[in-house]
Amino acid sequence: MGPINLLLWGAGVVLVVIGYTRARGPWARYQALKAEDANIARYESWRGGLRNHETTGASVAMDMLRRQAQVAGAIAIAGVVLIFLGFLIR
Protein backbone atom coordinates (compact mmCIF):
# COMPACT_ATOMS: atom_id res chain seq x y z
CA MET A 1 0.00 0.00 0.00
CA GLY A 2 1.51 3.20 -1.13
CA PRO A 3 0.45 6.79 -0.81
CA ILE A 4 -1.17 6.67 -4.25
CA ASN A 5 -3.45 3.83 -3.14
CA LEU A 6 -4.48 5.70 -0.02
CA LEU A 7 -5.08 8.87 -2.02
CA LEU A 8 -7.27 7.04 -4.54
CA TRP A 9 -9.24 5.29 -1.79
CA GLY A 10 -9.78 8.52 0.10
CA ALA A 11 -10.81 10.46 -2.98
CA GLY A 12 -13.09 7.60 -4.01
CA VAL A 13 -14.82 7.46 -0.65
CA VAL A 14 -15.27 11.24 -0.65
CA LEU A 15 -16.80 11.16 -4.15
CA VAL A 16 -19.15 8.31 -3.23
CA VAL A 17 -20.36 10.18 -0.14
CA ILE A 18 -20.79 13.45 -2.07
CA GLY A 19 -22.63 11.68 -4.89
CA TYR A 20 -24.94 9.88 -2.49
CA THR A 21 -25.82 12.98 -0.50
CA ARG A 22 -26.42 15.01 -3.68
CA ALA A 23 -28.61 12.31 -5.24
CA ARG A 24 -30.73 11.47 -2.22
CA GLY A 25 -32.84 14.64 -2.11
CA PRO A 26 -33.65 15.06 -5.82
CA TRP A 27 -34.33 11.34 -6.23
CA ALA A 28 -36.82 11.30 -3.35
CA ARG A 29 -38.63 14.36 -4.70
CA TYR A 30 -38.63 12.87 -8.22
CA GLN A 31 -40.22 9.66 -6.93
CA ALA A 32 -42.87 11.67 -5.06
CA LEU A 33 -43.74 13.69 -8.18
CA LYS A 34 -43.83 10.52 -10.27
CA ALA A 35 -46.21 8.85 -7.80
CA GLU A 36 -48.42 11.94 -7.76
CA ASP A 37 -48.48 12.02 -11.57
CA ALA A 38 -49.43 8.32 -11.69
CA ASN A 39 -52.20 8.95 -9.15
CA ILE A 40 -53.60 11.79 -11.27
CA ALA A 41 -53.48 9.58 -14.37
CA ARG A 42 -55.41 6.82 -12.56
CA TYR A 43 -58.00 9.29 -11.32
CA GLU A 44 -58.51 10.81 -14.75
CA SER A 45 -58.82 7.40 -16.40
CA TRP A 46 -61.35 6.41 -13.74
CA ARG A 47 -63.40 9.49 -14.57
CA GLY A 48 -63.24 8.60 -18.24
CA GLY A 49 -61.56 11.82 -19.26
CA LEU A 50 -58.75 12.15 -21.71
CA ARG A 51 -55.51 13.35 -20.23
CA ASN A 52 -53.77 16.31 -21.78
CA HIS A 53 -50.18 15.24 -22.50
CA GLU A 54 -48.56 18.62 -22.92
CA THR A 55 -45.60 19.83 -20.90
CA THR A 56 -46.47 20.89 -17.37
CA GLY A 57 -44.47 22.48 -14.60
CA ALA A 58 -44.38 19.15 -12.78
CA SER A 59 -42.96 17.34 -15.80
CA VAL A 60 -40.25 19.99 -16.17
CA ALA A 61 -39.44 19.66 -12.46
CA MET A 62 -39.29 15.87 -12.82
CA ASP A 63 -36.83 16.23 -15.71
CA MET A 64 -34.64 18.60 -13.70
CA LEU A 65 -34.69 16.37 -10.61
CA ARG A 66 -33.91 13.27 -12.66
CA ARG A 67 -30.97 15.06 -14.27
CA GLN A 68 -29.64 16.21 -10.88
CA ALA A 69 -29.85 12.64 -9.57
CA GLN A 70 -28.08 11.32 -12.68
CA VAL A 71 -25.20 13.79 -12.26
CA ALA A 72 -24.85 12.89 -8.59
CA GLY A 73 -24.95 9.19 -9.49
CA ALA A 74 -22.16 9.76 -12.01
CA ILE A 75 -20.09 11.39 -9.26
CA ALA A 76 -20.66 8.35 -7.02
CA ILE A 77 -19.72 5.99 -9.85
CA ALA A 78 -16.51 7.94 -10.41
CA GLY A 79 -15.77 7.43 -6.72
CA VAL A 80 -16.30 3.69 -7.03
CA VAL A 81 -13.94 3.65 -10.02
CA LEU A 82 -11.27 5.47 -8.00
CA ILE A 83 -11.64 2.97 -5.15
CA PHE A 84 -11.28 0.11 -7.63
CA LEU A 85 -8.20 1.74 -9.15
CA GLY A 86 -6.75 2.09 -5.66
CA PHE A 87 -6.92 -1.68 -5.30
CA LEU A 88 -5.73 -2.32 -8.85
CA ILE A 89 -2.59 -0.15 -8.72
CA ARG A 90 0.35 -1.65 -6.86
C-alpha atoms as an extended CHARMM CRD file, in Angstrom:
* protein
*
        90  EXT
         1         1  MET       CA              0.0000000000        0.0000000000        0.0000000000  PROA      1               0.0000000000
         2         2  GLY       CA              1.5140000000        3.1980000000       -1.1280000000  PROA      2               0.0000000000
         3         3  PRO       CA              0.4490000000        6.7870000000       -0.8070000000  PROA      3               0.0000000000
         4         4  ILE       CA             -1.1710000000        6.6690000000       -4.2510000000  PROA      4               0.0000000000
         5         5  ASN       CA             -3.4500000000        3.8300000000       -3.1390000000  PROA      5               0.0000000000
         6         6  LEU       CA             -4.4820000000        5.7000000000       -0.0230000000  PROA      6               0.0000000000
         7         7  LEU       CA             -5.0790000000        8.8660000000       -2.0210000000  PROA      7               0.0000000000
         8         8  LEU       CA             -7.2680000000        7.0360000000       -4.5370000000  PROA      8               0.0000000000
         9         9  TRP       CA             -9.2400000000        5.2910000000       -1.7920000000  PROA      9               0.0000000000
        10        10  GLY       CA             -9.7780000000        8.5220000000        0.1020000000  PROA      10              0.0000000000
        11        11  ALA       CA            -10.8140000000       10.4560000000       -2.9840000000  PROA      11              0.0000000000
        12        12  GLY       CA            -13.0860000000        7.5990000000       -4.0130000000  PROA      12              0.0000000000
        13        13  VAL       CA            -14.8250000000        7.4620000000       -0.6480000000  PROA      13              0.0000000000
        14        14  VAL       CA            -15.2650000000       11.2410000000       -0.6480000000  PROA      14              0.0000000000
        15        15  LEU       CA            -16.7980000000       11.1610000000       -4.1450000000  PROA      15              0.0000000000
        16        16  VAL       CA            -19.1500000000        8.3060000000       -3.2340000000  PROA      16              0.0000000000
        17        17  VAL       CA            -20.3580000000       10.1830000000       -0.1440000000  PROA      17              0.0000000000
        18        18  ILE       CA            -20.7900000000       13.4470000000       -2.0700000000  PROA      18              0.0000000000
        19        19  GLY       CA            -22.6260000000       11.6810000000       -4.8940000000  PROA      19              0.0000000000
        20        20  TYR       CA            -24.9390000000        9.8780000000       -2.4860000000  PROA      20              0.0000000000
        21        21  THR       CA            -25.8150000000       12.9830000000       -0.4980000000  PROA      21              0.0000000000
        22        22  ARG       CA            -26.4190000000       15.0110000000       -3.6750000000  PROA      22              0.0000000000
        23        23  ALA       CA            -28.6100000000       12.3090000000       -5.2410000000  PROA      23              0.0000000000
        24        24  ARG       CA            -30.7290000000       11.4690000000       -2.2210000000  PROA      24              0.0000000000
        25        25  GLY       CA            -32.8450000000       14.6380000000       -2.1150000000  PROA      25              0.0000000000
        26        26  PRO       CA            -33.6530000000       15.0640000000       -5.8240000000  PROA      26              0.0000000000
        27        27  TRP       CA            -34.3340000000       11.3420000000       -6.2330000000  PROA      27              0.0000000000
        28        28  ALA       CA            -36.8180000000       11.2950000000       -3.3490000000  PROA      28              0.0000000000
        29        29  ARG       CA            -38.6290000000       14.3590000000       -4.6970000000  PROA      29              0.0000000000
        30        30  TYR       CA            -38.6310000000       12.8720000000       -8.2210000000  PROA      30              0.0000000000
        31        31  GLN       CA            -40.2230000000        9.6630000000       -6.9280000000  PROA      31              0.0000000000
        32        32  ALA       CA            -42.8680000000       11.6740000000       -5.0620000000  PROA      32              0.0000000000
        33        33  LEU       CA            -43.7360000000       13.6910000000       -8.1790000000  PROA      33              0.0000000000
        34        34  LYS       CA            -43.8270000000       10.5240000000      -10.2680000000  PROA      34              0.0000000000
        35        35  ALA       CA            -46.2070000000        8.8510000000       -7.8010000000  PROA      35              0.0000000000
        36        36  GLU       CA            -48.4240000000       11.9360000000       -7.7650000000  PROA      36              0.0000000000
        37        37  ASP       CA            -48.4800000000       12.0160000000      -11.5680000000  PROA      37              0.0000000000
        38        38  ALA       CA            -49.4320000000        8.3210000000      -11.6880000000  PROA      38              0.0000000000
        39        39  ASN       CA            -52.2020000000        8.9540000000       -9.1530000000  PROA      39              0.0000000000
        40        40  ILE       CA            -53.5970000000       11.7910000000      -11.2690000000  PROA      40              0.0000000000
        41        41  ALA       CA            -53.4810000000        9.5810000000      -14.3710000000  PROA      41              0.0000000000
        42        42  ARG       CA            -55.4120000000        6.8170000000      -12.5560000000  PROA      42              0.0000000000
        43        43  TYR       CA            -58.0000000000        9.2900000000      -11.3170000000  PROA      43              0.0000000000
        44        44  GLU       CA            -58.5130000000       10.8120000000      -14.7520000000  PROA      44              0.0000000000
        45        45  SER       CA            -58.8150000000        7.4050000000      -16.4010000000  PROA      45              0.0000000000
        46        46  TRP       CA            -61.3520000000        6.4050000000      -13.7370000000  PROA      46              0.0000000000
        47        47  ARG       CA            -63.4000000000        9.4880000000      -14.5690000000  PROA      47              0.0000000000
        48        48  GLY       CA            -63.2360000000        8.5980000000      -18.2430000000  PROA      48              0.0000000000
        49        49  GLY       CA            -61.5580000000       11.8250000000      -19.2580000000  PROA      49              0.0000000000
        50        50  LEU       CA            -58.7480000000       12.1490000000      -21.7060000000  PROA      50              0.0000000000
        51        51  ARG       CA            -55.5120000000       13.3500000000      -20.2260000000  PROA      51              0.0000000000
        52        52  ASN       CA            -53.7740000000       16.3090000000      -21.7820000000  PROA      52              0.0000000000
        53        53  HSD       CA            -50.1790000000       15.2430000000      -22.5020000000  PROA      53              0.0000000000
        54        54  GLU       CA            -48.5600000000       18.6220000000      -22.9240000000  PROA      54              0.0000000000
        55        55  THR       CA            -45.6000000000       19.8310000000      -20.8970000000  PROA      55              0.0000000000
        56        56  THR       CA            -46.4690000000       20.8890000000      -17.3670000000  PROA      56              0.0000000000
        57        57  GLY       CA            -44.4740000000       22.4780000000      -14.5970000000  PROA      57              0.0000000000
        58        58  ALA       CA            -44.3780000000       19.1470000000      -12.7780000000  PROA      58              0.0000000000
        59        59  SER       CA            -42.9580000000       17.3420000000      -15.8040000000  PROA      59              0.0000000000
        60        60  VAL       CA            -40.2520000000       19.9920000000      -16.1680000000  PROA      60              0.0000000000
        61        61  ALA       CA            -39.4430000000       19.6550000000      -12.4600000000  PROA      61              0.0000000000
        62        62  MET       CA            -39.2920000000       15.8660000000      -12.8220000000  PROA      62              0.0000000000
        63        63  ASP       CA            -36.8340000000       16.2270000000      -15.7130000000  PROA      63              0.0000000000
        64        64  MET       CA            -34.6410000000       18.6010000000      -13.6950000000  PROA      64              0.0000000000
        65        65  LEU       CA            -34.6880000000       16.3750000000      -10.6080000000  PROA      65              0.0000000000
        66        66  ARG       CA            -33.9070000000       13.2670000000      -12.6560000000  PROA      66              0.0000000000
        67        67  ARG       CA            -30.9670000000       15.0600000000      -14.2700000000  PROA      67              0.0000000000
        68        68  GLN       CA            -29.6360000000       16.2090000000      -10.8810000000  PROA      68              0.0000000000
        69        69  ALA       CA            -29.8510000000       12.6410000000       -9.5650000000  PROA      69              0.0000000000
        70        70  GLN       CA            -28.0800000000       11.3230000000      -12.6800000000  PROA      70              0.0000000000
        71        71  VAL       CA            -25.2000000000       13.7920000000      -12.2640000000  PROA      71              0.0000000000
        72        72  ALA       CA            -24.8510000000       12.8880000000       -8.5940000000  PROA      72              0.0000000000
        73        73  GLY       CA            -24.9460000000        9.1890000000       -9.4940000000  PROA      73              0.0000000000
        74        74  ALA       CA            -22.1610000000        9.7560000000      -12.0140000000  PROA      74              0.0000000000
        75        75  ILE       CA            -20.0940000000       11.3910000000       -9.2570000000  PROA      75              0.0000000000
        76        76  ALA       CA            -20.6560000000        8.3550000000       -7.0170000000  PROA      76              0.0000000000
        77        77  ILE       CA            -19.7210000000        5.9860000000       -9.8480000000  PROA      77              0.0000000000
        78        78  ALA       CA            -16.5100000000        7.9440000000      -10.4090000000  PROA      78              0.0000000000
        79        79  GLY       CA            -15.7650000000        7.4330000000       -6.7170000000  PROA      79              0.0000000000
        80        80  VAL       CA            -16.2960000000        3.6900000000       -7.0280000000  PROA      80              0.0000000000
        81        81  VAL       CA            -13.9400000000        3.6490000000      -10.0210000000  PROA      81              0.0000000000
        82        82  LEU       CA            -11.2680000000        5.4660000000       -8.0010000000  PROA      82              0.0000000000
        83        83  ILE       CA            -11.6420000000        2.9680000000       -5.1540000000  PROA      83              0.0000000000
        84        84  PHE       CA            -11.2830000000        0.1120000000       -7.6320000000  PROA      84              0.0000000000
        85        85  LEU       CA             -8.1970000000        1.7410000000       -9.1510000000  PROA      85              0.0000000000
        86        86  GLY       CA             -6.7510000000        2.0860000000       -5.6620000000  PROA      86              0.0000000000
        87        87  PHE       CA             -6.9170000000       -1.6790000000       -5.3010000000  PROA      87              0.0000000000
        88        88  LEU       CA             -5.7300000000       -2.3220000000       -8.8500000000  PROA      88              0.0000000000
        89        89  ILE       CA             -2.5860000000       -0.1500000000       -8.7220000000  PROA      89              0.0000000000
        90        90  ARG       CA              0.3500000000       -1.6460000000       -6.8650000000  PROA      90              0.0000000000
